[in-house]
């Protein structure tokens, strides 16, 4: 047999080994390249080579390296760079192997008249990257080229839009899906629900959900998660109950959403039932669900249970360590949080930006100024983490809480980043607590330029003026709020009783047990005075008589919620309260004494930390 014919026979023999009917062995690929020669290829028709190259892609491209080998082989053997058949398979493999999208885009740019499969593959590839903007751009280019989207276009495209939180772009795509008759397909509807939920439009997600004739687990998860992540935990829990009634079995993603909602509401009882269910069906080994469970217990003030979940985890990741470090910090166990950080380092985990937010938070809420600066230095120099505005915010808070208000202002002035409204708001809060009026006005002037509609800033400045008895300035601030249409966020307190969450506001008389609550509250105030309680009337920042101030203090929402729980729970039962604002100094003193008088453990979670009251003392050691 002539040498050339023999080489061609060997080449085709090796290529046949790559067809799906024959088991693939990775070492087979490279002899194929070695034995093929240019002269042999010249005698082989191009359609055959094209088919063989596609067969190699389908059966042998199990890694990026091998895919590049096949691509190089195709170029060497004359497969046109603009071949749509080879190009679509090559791009599909590149995307499936998570190869750089620049590589795929280079191939895509050379293909003449790519079909819808290729367009969809490119959209999918970019949708799965950290920067999904090109996915939307490719879709727009596809429309310009008069290529009609099909059923597979929308899930990938809407996934990209959800990542970008571009709800207006999503609405446009929704309209096109309706026009093309694809809106009724369940997987298109699911991605639309997910898109609206991810973009913060939980109402639109729910409306679409309600109209769906067919719902699967993905649908339920998307809408429940949408409410849970957008500050609507009650609606998330209601939907979960509906899902249960319809017989849909939850999975790990459902558990994460449910536990997130429970954590926001402080619904510990429901969270515990969820934990039992997870153990029953084996979802406790799901790392995402386990991390959410840890976070739930930390947010409900059950930090020891959070530690137990952490200790029993099958697999810990950096998120697990971060969750417990932050949980310990916000619950007032700063030294334990820092010790856990050291344990994390010893076990070889590399701390992230989030880890150091937790560490600096722990230092801030424990008054550990020097330690905070030492950790900040380590973060930059030892771990190479470039501080973000959140880290600088922690440092300003660290100085402000410790009373170094002027130093905090100087620190802001020397920051390499431009301070945002949150940084200045942190300084304004410190000025209000420590009575630095001049710096408070400076901070407020900066905030007005950055975020003039935040009601809390007006309240802080008003309180600062009131503490100095500058009532005319207080009135001016309040008139400005009315003029600008800024409404003060009302304070409320949440408590859980009998699988239900109750909400109370200041002076609340809407509850059916209203008469019992206020009668009991009157008794409590008498018992407090016998224990030496003196109302902190300085906390009532209004130009009224002291008697009226005392009455106003007794009607704070946390006192009403606490009274309700004392009436409706057995003796010695712990009480948990979630407050949306910072707990005032008067309520802090009162609750410490109530914990001693009634022999109750009382856990209050305010907007920034936990207070564990027991035997007349608080875990914050009066530093918050």
C-alpha positions, -999 to 999 in steps of 0.1 A, spaced: 0 0 0 14 35 -9 26 55 22 0 83 16 -29 59 14 -17 41 45 -15 74 64 -50 83 53 -63 49 64 -47 53 98 -61 89 101 -96 78 93 -92 48 116 -83 70 145 -111 95 137 -136 67 138 -125 60 174 -140 94 184 -175 87 173 -200 84 202 -205 46 196 -169 39 207 -156 45 243 -134 76 244 -99 74 258 -81 108 262 -48 95 248 -64 87 215 -68 124 205 -31 133 200 -20 104 177 -48 115 154 -32 149 151 3 134 147 -6 109 120 -26 133 98 -5 152 72 -12 181 49 -8 159 18 -33 134 32 -58 161 39 -55 176 5 -68 142 -9 -97 142 15 -129 161 6 -136 191 29 -171 179 40 -156 148 54 -130 168 73 -157 191 86 -178 161 98 -147 145 115 -138 178 132 -174 182 145 -172 145 157 -140 153 175 -157 183 192 -187 163 203 -168 133 217 -133 145 226 -134 182 238 -135 174 275 -112 202 285 -103 237 273 -69 224 263 -83 196 241 -108 220 226 -80 243 215 -62 213 200 -92 204 180 -97 240 169 -61 242 158 -65 209 139 -95 222 121 -77 254 110 -47 234 98 -69 211 78 -87 238 59 -120 241 78 -132 276 70 -132 300 99 -166 313 89 -182 278 88 -215 281 106 -217 243 113 -183 240 129 -186 274 146 -219 266 164 -204 234 179 -172 251 188 -190 280 205 -213 256 223 -183 237 237 -165 269 247 -195 280 267 -201 246 282 -165 245 294 -167 280 308 -139 291 285 -132 329 281 -161 345 263 -135 366 243 -125 334 226 -161 325 218 -168 360 206 -138 359 182 -152 328 166 -188 342 165 -176 374 148 -163 353 118 -194 332 113 -216 343 84 -253 342 91 -252 324 125 -284 306 133 -306 311 163 -288 282 182 -255 301 179 -270 334 190 -286 317 220 -254 301 230 -236 334 230 -264 350 251 -262 321 275 -224 323 277 -224 360 287 -254 356 310 -233 331 331 -204 355 335 -199 382 361 -205 409 335 -237 399 316 -240 433 297 -228 418 264 -257 392 266 -282 421 262 -260 437 235 -259 404 215 -297 401 218 -301 436 204 -277 429 176 -297 397 168 -329 418 165 -311 442 142 -301 413 120 -338 402 118 -332 370 137 -364 361 156 -359 348 192 -371 313 200 -382 295 232 -345 291 244 -336 328 240 -357 342 268 -344 321 298 -308 330 291 -316 367 283 -338 372 313 -311 356 335 -287 383 323 -312 411 328 -319 398 364 -282 400 372 -281 435 359 -313 444 377 -324 462 345 -361 460 351 -370 483 322 -351 461 297 -368 431 312 -402 447 306 -393 452 269 -383 416 266 -415 405 284 -435 425 258 -417 408 229 -423 373 245 -460 381 247 -460 393 211 -442 362 199 -465 339 218 -439 325 242 -452 339 275 -474 309 281 -444 285 283 -436 276 319 -398 280 317 -402 315 301 -427 324 328 -403 311 355 -375 333 343 -398 363 340 -409 358 377 -372 354 387 -363 386 367 -389 408 383 -381 394 418 -343 399 413 -349 435 401 -368 443 433 -403 443 418 -418 416 439 -453 429 431 -449 423 394 -434 389 401 -464 379 422 -489 392 397 -473 371 370 -472 341 394 -509 344 402 -518 342 364 -497 311 358 -519 281 351 -490 257 357 -465 262 385 -435 241 395 -410 242 423 -388 267 404 -418 291 402 -426 289 439 -389 294 448 -386 325 426 -416 343 440 -409 334 476 -373 345 473 -384 377 456 -405 387 487 -379 374 511 -351 395 496 -371 427 491 -382 433 526 -415 415 524 -409 385 548 -446 382 558 -456 376 522 -428 351 517 -441 330 547 -477 333 535 -467 319 500 -447 291 517 -478 280 535 -498 281 502 -471 260 486 -473 235 514 -511 233 510 -507 226 473 -484 196 481 -453 211 465 -422 197 483 -395 223 491 -359 220 483 -327 236 494 -334 269 476 -369 271 493 -352 266 527 -328 295 520 -357 318 512 -378 307 541 -350 310 566 -341 344 552 -377 356 558 -378 341 593 -346 358 601 -359 392 590 -390 388 612 -373 372 641 -397 342 636 -377 317 656 -405 291 661 -411 288 624 -373 288 618 -370 259 642 -397 239 625 -379 245 592 -347 232 608 -366 200 619 -379 195 584 -344 199 570 -331 172 593 -360 150 584 -354 151 546 -316 154 547 -314 191 536 -291 199 565 -262 187 544 -270 214 518 -243 241 524 -265 270 513 -294 259 535 -271 253 564 -255 287 561 -290 303 560 -300 283 591 -269 296 609 -278 331 599 -314 327 611 -303 317 646 -278 345 648 -305 370 637 -329 357 663 -303 362 691 -298 324 695 -260 326 690 -253 294 708 -276 275 685 -259 292 655 -226 279 669 -241 244 672 -252 245 635 -217 257 626 -200 229 645 -223 202 630 -218 214 594 -207 187 570 -188 212 549 -178 247 559 -170 274 535 -159 311 539 -196 321 540 -201 298 570 -172 315 589 -183 350 579 -219 344 590 -208 332 625 -182 360 629 -208 387 620 -234 369 641 -212 369 672 -203 406 666 -239 418 663 -249 398 694 -223 416 715 -197 388 716 -169 408 699 -140 389 716 -154 356 706 -159 369 670 -122 378 669 -112 345 684 -132 327 656 -114 348 630 -81 335 644 -95 299 642 -105 305 606 -69 316 598 -55 285 615 -77 262 595 -63 277 562 -94 297 551 -85 330 534 -106 359 548 -126 380 524 -138 416 523 -170 404 541 -149 387 568 -132 420 577 -165 439 578 -175 415 605 -142 418 623 -142 456 622 -179 456 633 -169 435 663 -142 459 673 -166 489 668 -194 475 690 -169 465 717 -150 497 718 -118 481 707 -103 511 688 -66 500 687 -75 464 677 -98 478 649 -70 498 634 -46 468 637 -70 446 618 -76 473 591 -38 474 586 -36 436 583 -64 436 558 -45 459 535 -9 448 540 -11 411 548 -41 400 528 -39 426 500 -76 436 502 -83 471 490 -106 487 515 -141 495 503 -164 522 515 -180 497 539 -146 491 557 -140 529 560 -176 532 573 -167 507 601 -136 527 610 -157 559 612 -182 541 634 -154 527 655 -141 562 663 -176 577 666 -190 551 691 -159 555 712 -165 593 715 -136 603 692 -160 624 670 -134 650 659 -109 622 650 -137 605 630 -142 637 610 -105 640 603 -104 603 592 -132 610 567 -112 640 554 -82 618 548 -100 588 531 -87 579 496 -123 572 486 -150 598 483 -173 594 514 -209 585 506 -240 595 525 -237 565 548 -203 576 560 -215 611 568 -247 597 583 -225 576 606 -207 607 617 -240 626 622 -253 597 644 -221 599 665 -225 637 668 -261 632 681 -250 607 707 -221 627 720 -235 662 715 -212 677 688 -235 702 672 -210 720 649 -197 688 633 -233 675 631 -242 705 610 -212 699 588 -222 662 583 -258 671 575 -246 697 549 -226 669 531 -256 645 533 -279 670 517 -257 671 486 -256 633 484 -290 620 496 -315 648 506 -346 626 510 -335 602 538 -358 609 567 -333 595 593 -309 624 587 -336 650 594 -345 632 626 -309 630 638 -303 667 632 -337 675 648 -327 655 679 -293 671 680 -310 706 681 -335 694 706 -308 681 729 -294 716 729 -329 730 735 -328 749 702 -365 745 696 -367 770 668 -342 750 648 -361 718 655 -392 735 640 -372 746 610 -360 711 603 -395 697 606 -409 724 583 -382 715 557 -393 678 560 -429 688 552 -418 710 524 -396 684 508 -422 657 513 -399 636 536 -418 613 560 -403 600 592 -400 562 593 -423 552 621 -408 530 648 -422 496 654 -415 464 673 -422 428 663 -428 398 685 -436 362 676 -463 343 695 -482 311 684 -467 309 649 -478 345 643 -458 377 642 -473 408 659 -464 444 652 -467 473 677 -461 510 672 -458 538 697 -490 542 717 -506 513 698 -542 506 709 -552 485 679 -547 450 695 -577 431 709 -559 428 743 -555 466 744 -570 471 779 -550 443 794 -518 455 779 -521 491 792 -533 479 826 -502 456 828 -480 484 815 -491 507 844 -482 480 869 -448 476 853 -441 513 855 -449 512 892 -426 482 898 -398 499 879 -400 530 901 -398 508 932 -365 494 917 -351 529 914 -361 536 877 -360 573 868 -375 580 833 -349 595 810 -370 625 799 -340 638 780 -348 611 754 -381 629 746 -369 656 723 -399 678 723 -408 711 741 -434 696 765 -437 692 803 -418 664 821 -451 646 830 -460 644 794 -425 632 785 -428 603 811 -461 593 796 -446 594 760 -417 572 771 -439 545 786 -457 542 753 -427 533 732 -433 503 709 -408 480 726 -424 485 760 -459 477 746 -445 446 728 -427 434 759 -459 439 780 -479 419 755 -454 390 757 -453 391 796 -491 387 796 -492 359 770 -461 337 778 -454 314 808 -429 326 835 -392 322 827 -399 320 789 -373 341 769 -388 370 750 -375 382 717 -383 417 702 -372 430 668 -371 469 667 -366 487 634 -349 517 649 -321 521 675 -335 513 710 -335 545 731 -316 549 764 -348 550 785 -361 517 771 -327 502 775 -327 511 813 -363 499 817 -358 466 800 -327 458 821 -348 463 852 -378 443 838 -355 413 831 -346 413 868 -381 420 882 -398 393 861 -368 369 859 -369 368 821 -342 367 795 -351 394 769 -334 397 736 -339 429 716 -326 432 681 -325 469 670 -314 482 636 -277 476 643 -271 450 670 -286 427 697 -291 434 734 -293 403 756 -309 414 789 -307 391 819 -307 397 857 -307 435 853 -277 436 829 -272 438 791 -247 421 769 -237 454 753 -224 466 787 -243 499 780 -220 505 750 -241 507 718 
